[in-house]
Amino acid sequence: MITSDIMKTRMLIAAIVLALCANMFLTSQARAEKYVIAVPALRGLDATNLGSYLEKMAEIMTKRMSCDVSAQLYVYDYGDSLLEILLKEFGKGKADIGYVNGLEFVEYAKSGGSELVPLFMLSMNKKTTMEMCFYGRRGEFSKISELRGKNWAGSNVRGARFLLYKSGFDEPAEKYFGSIRYMSDAPMSAMIALLAKKEIDVFSAFSTVMKVSGEMNKKDSIVERIYCEEFEPTWVFVARKGTPKARIAEMRKLMLNSHNDPDFATFRFAFQLIDGKFVPVDEAALKKAEPIVSLMQKGGWKKEDAEFHKKYQHGK
């Protein structure tokens, strides 16, 4: 059973991506071509339900595709690199299309990587950059300095580290807060339950995730935004280097109009839920994120995040 709208949205977007990618080859010449779409699935998300969505999408693919397109699920945990997973599968020739997180793509491009061809992005809240926020109990905190020594939770420390840095506190999360713990934001209700029971005082999450959860629309919600900053570009969809340019052009054209495609009317609510759609690659948003990547590298935030997952998520 799917336990949250966040999980539903991730599954639907994955299904839509698979189906739309399957439609990019519309010539008889394409019938002999074979392509594999890498579909990352967060561990804990019901793979059976995801499979059923993909089966529904297969009906649409059968109707409109003219080449051999299949999907490959890749289970990952928070803390894993989608970029590394995708590059590995691309290198083996086991996948041709997929997506990576925004900061990972920026870091990859900044380092000179050239094996990925950016196709388009997925906007959320009508933006191509996501806000990272601190959330606490309503009326309890009004500024970051009041969070020192309090109990924090989150799915990673990179976002918390960035918010602390922007507020003038350039120090590890483990030092700034009284205690820290790992908690997935899928479902977000688990994080909010900890806040309600006062087991934690603050957590960090993308504002998009909170929007999808519906928590901020509740009149009796105990949760309040404390501080937010634009942090990470949204997902960047990519193709393996060497994919025919004509196919890439066809895919872009189809994807960028997917929110208006009648064949996908059943899944339109997924776009409405995140208030977004597939959009052209936003070079300005990616460029704006370069200083954040530099901060992560120079400040040791990536190492801090890896140690956080090892210690608090996996208990090693």
C-alpha positions as CSV (number, residue, x, y, z in Angstrom):
1,M,0.0,0.0,0.0
2,I,1.3,3.5,-0.8
3,T,1.6,5.4,2.4
4,S,1.8,9.0,1.1
5,D,1.1,11.4,-1.7
6,I,4.9,11.9,-2.0
7,M,5.3,8.2,-2.9
8,K,2.4,8.3,-5.3
9,T,3.9,11.3,-7.0
10,R,7.3,9.7,-7.4
11,M,5.8,6.6,-8.9
12,L,3.5,8.5,-11.2
13,I,6.3,10.7,-12.5
14,A,8.5,7.6,-13.1
15,A,5.6,6.0,-15.0
16,I,5.0,9.2,-17.1
17,V,8.7,9.4,-17.9
18,L,8.8,5.8,-19.1
19,A,5.7,6.2,-21.2
20,L,6.7,9.5,-22.8
21,C,10.2,8.4,-23.5
22,A,8.8,5.4,-25.3
23,N,7.0,7.8,-27.7
24,M,10.1,9.6,-29.0
25,F,10.8,7.2,-31.8
26,L,8.0,7.6,-34.5
27,T,9.7,6.3,-37.6
28,S,9.7,2.8,-39.1
29,Q,13.5,3.0,-38.9
30,A,13.3,3.2,-35.2
31,R,11.6,-0.3,-34.8
32,A,15.0,-2.0,-34.5
33,E,16.2,0.4,-31.9
34,K,16.2,-0.6,-28.2
35,Y,16.3,1.8,-25.3
36,V,16.2,1.3,-21.5
37,I,14.8,3.9,-19.1
38,A,16.5,3.8,-15.7
39,V,13.8,4.4,-13.0
40,P,15.2,5.0,-9.5
41,A,12.9,3.9,-6.7
42,L,13.4,5.0,-3.2
43,R,13.7,2.0,-0.8
44,G,10.5,1.7,1.1
45,L,8.4,2.8,-1.9
46,D,6.1,-0.1,-2.9
47,A,7.7,-1.5,-6.0
48,T,4.6,-3.7,-6.6
49,N,2.4,-0.6,-7.0
50,L,5.1,1.1,-9.1
51,G,5.0,-2.0,-11.4
52,S,1.3,-1.7,-11.8
53,Y,1.6,1.9,-12.8
54,L,4.2,0.9,-15.4
55,E,1.9,-1.8,-16.7
56,K,-0.8,0.9,-17.2
57,M,1.7,3.0,-19.0
58,A,2.6,0.1,-21.2
59,E,-0.8,0.2,-22.7
60,I,-0.1,3.8,-23.8
61,M,3.3,2.8,-25.1
62,T,1.8,-0.1,-27.1
63,K,-0.6,2.4,-28.7
64,R,2.1,5.0,-29.7
65,M,5.6,3.6,-29.6
66,S,7.4,2.2,-32.6
67,C,10.6,0.9,-31.1
68,D,11.6,-1.4,-28.2
69,V,11.6,0.6,-24.9
70,S,11.8,-1.0,-21.5
71,A,12.2,0.2,-17.9
72,Q,14.7,-0.9,-15.3
73,L,14.0,-0.2,-11.6
74,Y,16.9,0.7,-9.4
75,V,16.3,0.7,-5.7
76,Y,18.3,3.4,-3.8
77,D,18.5,4.8,-0.3
78,Y,18.9,8.4,0.8
79,G,22.6,9.0,0.8
80,D,23.1,7.0,-2.4
81,S,24.3,8.9,-5.5
82,L,21.8,8.7,-8.4
83,L,24.6,10.0,-10.6
84,E,26.9,7.1,-9.7
85,I,24.1,4.6,-10.3
86,L,23.2,6.1,-13.7
87,L,26.8,6.4,-14.9
88,K,27.5,2.8,-13.9
89,E,24.5,1.6,-15.9
90,F,25.2,3.9,-18.8
91,G,28.7,2.6,-18.9
92,K,27.6,-1.0,-19.0
93,G,25.2,-0.2,-21.7
94,K,22.2,-1.3,-19.5
95,A,20.4,2.1,-19.6
96,D,20.1,5.0,-22.0
97,I,17.9,7.6,-20.2
98,G,17.4,8.6,-16.6
99,Y,17.5,11.4,-14.2
100,V,19.8,12.8,-11.5
101,N,19.5,15.3,-8.7
102,G,20.2,18.9,-9.5
103,L,23.3,19.4,-7.4
104,E,24.8,16.1,-8.6
105,F,24.4,17.2,-12.2
106,V,25.9,20.6,-11.5
107,E,28.9,19.1,-9.8
108,Y,29.3,16.5,-12.6
109,A,29.2,19.2,-15.3
110,K,31.5,21.5,-13.3
111,S,34.1,18.8,-13.1
112,G,34.1,18.4,-16.9
113,G,31.9,15.3,-17.2
114,S,30.5,14.9,-20.7
115,E,28.9,11.4,-20.8
116,L,25.4,12.8,-20.0
117,V,23.3,14.8,-22.4
118,P,20.8,17.1,-20.5
119,L,17.3,16.8,-21.9
120,F,14.9,18.8,-19.7
121,M,14.0,19.4,-16.1
122,L,10.9,18.9,-13.9
123,S,9.7,22.1,-12.4
124,M,8.1,22.1,-9.0
125,N,6.0,24.9,-7.5
126,K,6.5,26.5,-11.0
127,K,10.2,26.7,-10.3
128,T,13.4,24.9,-11.3
129,T,15.1,25.5,-7.9
130,M,13.8,23.9,-4.7
131,E,13.8,25.6,-1.3
132,M,15.3,23.9,1.7
133,C,13.7,24.9,5.0
134,F,13.8,24.4,8.7
135,Y,10.4,23.5,10.2
136,G,9.5,23.6,13.9
137,R,6.5,23.6,16.2
138,R,4.3,26.6,15.6
139,G,5.2,29.6,17.7
140,E,8.2,28.0,19.3
141,F,11.2,29.4,17.2
142,S,11.6,32.6,15.2
143,K,15.2,32.5,14.2
144,I,18.1,30.1,13.5
145,S,20.1,31.1,16.6
146,E,17.3,29.7,18.8
147,L,17.8,26.2,17.3
148,R,21.3,25.8,18.8
149,G,21.3,22.8,21.1
150,K,17.9,21.6,20.0
151,N,17.1,18.2,18.6
152,W,17.1,17.9,14.8
153,A,16.1,15.3,12.2
154,G,16.3,15.0,8.5
155,S,17.0,12.7,5.5
156,N,20.5,14.4,5.0
157,V,22.6,17.0,6.7
158,R,23.6,18.9,3.5
159,G,20.4,21.0,3.5
160,A,20.7,21.8,7.2
161,R,24.4,22.6,6.8
162,F,23.5,25.1,4.0
163,L,20.8,26.8,6.0
164,L,23.1,27.1,9.0
165,Y,25.9,28.6,6.7
166,K,23.5,31.1,5.2
167,S,22.5,32.2,8.7
168,G,26.2,32.8,9.7
169,F,26.8,29.5,11.5
170,D,29.5,27.6,9.6
171,E,29.8,24.5,11.7
172,P,28.8,20.8,11.5
173,A,25.1,20.0,12.2
174,E,26.2,17.5,14.9
175,K,28.0,20.3,16.7
176,Y,25.3,22.9,16.3
177,F,22.4,20.8,17.4
178,G,22.0,19.1,20.7
179,S,21.2,15.8,18.9
180,I,20.7,14.7,15.3
181,R,18.9,11.7,13.8
182,Y,18.1,10.3,10.4
183,M,14.4,10.3,9.3
184,S,13.1,9.8,5.8
185,D,10.6,12.3,4.5
186,A,8.6,9.6,2.8
187,P,6.1,9.7,4.4
188,M,6.5,13.2,5.9
189,S,3.9,12.2,8.6
190,A,6.5,10.2,10.5
191,M,8.7,13.3,10.8
192,I,5.8,15.4,11.9
193,A,4.8,12.8,14.5
194,L,8.3,13.1,16.1
195,L,7.8,16.9,16.2
196,A,4.4,16.5,17.9
197,K,5.7,14.1,20.5
198,K,8.6,16.5,21.1
199,E,11.2,13.9,20.3
200,I,12.7,16.5,18.0
201,D,12.4,20.2,17.9
202,V,13.2,21.0,14.3
203,F,13.7,19.2,11.0
204,S,14.8,20.2,7.5
205,A,13.1,19.4,4.3
206,F,12.4,20.7,0.8
207,S,9.3,23.0,0.8
208,T,8.1,21.0,-2.2
209,V,7.9,17.9,-0.1
210,M,5.9,19.7,2.5
211,K,3.6,21.1,-0.1
212,V,2.9,17.6,-1.5
213,S,2.3,16.3,2.0
214,G,-0.5,18.8,2.5
215,E,0.6,19.5,6.0
216,M,0.9,23.3,5.5
217,N,-2.7,23.6,4.4
218,K,-4.1,22.1,7.6
219,K,-5.6,24.8,9.8
220,D,-4.6,22.8,12.9
221,S,-1.1,22.0,11.8
222,I,1.5,22.2,14.5
223,V,4.3,22.8,11.9
224,E,5.7,26.2,11.0
225,R,8.4,27.3,8.6
226,I,11.3,28.9,10.4
227,Y,13.7,29.7,7.7
228,C,14.1,28.8,4.0
229,E,16.7,29.3,1.2
230,E,16.8,28.3,-2.5
231,F,19.1,25.3,-2.5
232,E,19.0,22.7,-5.2
233,P,17.9,22.6,-8.9
234,T,15.1,20.2,-9.6
235,W,15.7,16.8,-11.3
236,V,17.7,16.9,-14.5
237,F,16.7,14.3,-17.1
238,V,19.6,13.0,-19.2
239,A,20.4,10.7,-22.1
240,R,23.5,8.6,-22.6
241,K,26.1,10.3,-24.8
242,G,25.7,8.9,-28.3
243,T,21.9,8.9,-28.4
244,P,20.9,10.1,-31.9
245,K,20.3,13.8,-31.9
246,A,17.0,13.4,-33.8
247,R,15.7,11.1,-31.1
248,I,16.7,13.6,-28.4
249,A,14.9,16.4,-30.3
250,E,11.7,14.2,-30.6
251,M,11.8,13.3,-26.9
252,R,12.2,17.0,-25.8
253,K,9.3,18.0,-28.0
254,L,7.1,15.3,-26.6
255,M,8.1,15.7,-22.9
256,L,7.7,19.5,-22.9
257,N,4.1,19.1,-24.0
258,S,3.3,16.1,-21.8
259,H,1.2,18.1,-19.4
260,N,-1.2,18.8,-22.3
261,D,-1.1,15.3,-23.8
262,P,-4.6,13.8,-23.8
263,D,-3.1,10.3,-23.6
264,F,-1.8,11.2,-20.1
265,A,-4.9,13.0,-18.8
266,T,-5.3,10.2,-16.2
267,F,-2.0,11.2,-14.7
268,R,-2.3,14.9,-14.9
269,F,-3.0,15.2,-11.2
270,A,0.6,14.2,-10.5
271,F,1.7,17.5,-12.2
272,Q,-1.0,19.4,-10.4
273,L,0.2,17.9,-7.0
274,I,3.7,19.3,-7.5
275,D,2.5,22.4,-9.4
276,G,5.0,21.6,-12.1
277,K,5.7,20.1,-15.5
278,F,8.7,19.2,-17.7
279,V,10.5,22.3,-18.8
280,P,13.6,23.1,-20.9
281,V,16.9,22.9,-19.0
282,D,17.3,26.0,-16.9
283,E,20.9,27.0,-17.4
284,A,20.6,30.0,-15.1
285,A,19.3,27.8,-12.2
286,L,22.2,25.3,-12.8
287,K,24.7,28.2,-12.9
288,K,23.3,29.7,-9.7
289,A,23.9,26.4,-7.9
290,E,27.6,26.3,-8.7
291,P,28.7,28.2,-5.6
292,I,26.7,25.8,-3.4
293,V,28.6,22.9,-5.0
294,S,31.8,24.7,-4.2
295,L,30.7,25.2,-0.6
296,M,29.9,21.5,-0.3
297,Q,33.3,20.5,-1.7
298,K,35.5,23.0,0.2
299,G,33.5,22.8,3.5
300,G,33.5,19.0,3.6
301,W,29.7,18.8,3.6
302,K,29.7,15.7,1.4
303,K,31.9,13.8,3.8
304,E,29.8,15.0,6.7
305,D,26.7,13.8,4.9
306,A,28.2,10.4,4.1
307,E,29.2,10.0,7.8
308,F,25.8,11.0,8.9
309,H,24.1,8.3,6.8
310,K,26.7,5.7,7.9
311,K,26.2,6.5,11.6
312,Y,22.5,7.4,11.9
313,Q,20.8,5.8,8.9
314,H,22.6,2.5,8.7
315,G,24.0,2.3,12.3
316,K,27.4,1.2,11.2
